[in-house]
Amino acid sequence: MHEQQLSDGTDMLEERVTRTLERIPEVTIPAGFAARVAALVPKRREFVAKPAHYGLLVMRVSMALLVIALMAVAMLAGGRNVFGIALEWVLCAELVALALWMSGVRGLITPEA
């Protein structure tokens, strides 16, 4: 008899706990809550990033070095051997490619975006 009462009490307790856990609570948000929270957020400072243009500087220096190298090759090994002529043509091609790239002509060297 005592065991039956204990079992009934445990079953009732489990049922109460289950009902309590399954009940959906009512949620209420006070009026103006979003405005109060937004007022607490600190103001954001504007960040302005300046482009560095290091690539443009490197390309200009490279072109100047190519012109100097072309003059040196032309004065030293102008038309004497095949290596000098080939080196001149390669340096000229690099100079023309850099000039086209800097001028903004797209599609010849790099694919259009």
Residue pairs with C-beta under 8 A, 6 or more apart in sequence:
56 102
59 98
59 101
59 102
60 102
62 98
63 95
63 98
63 99
63 102
66 91
66 94
66 95
66 98
67 95
69 91
70 88
70 91
70 92
70 95
73 84
73 87
73 88
73 91
74 88
76 84
77 83
77 84
77 87
78 84
79 85
97 109
100 108
100 109
101 109
101 110
106 112
106 113
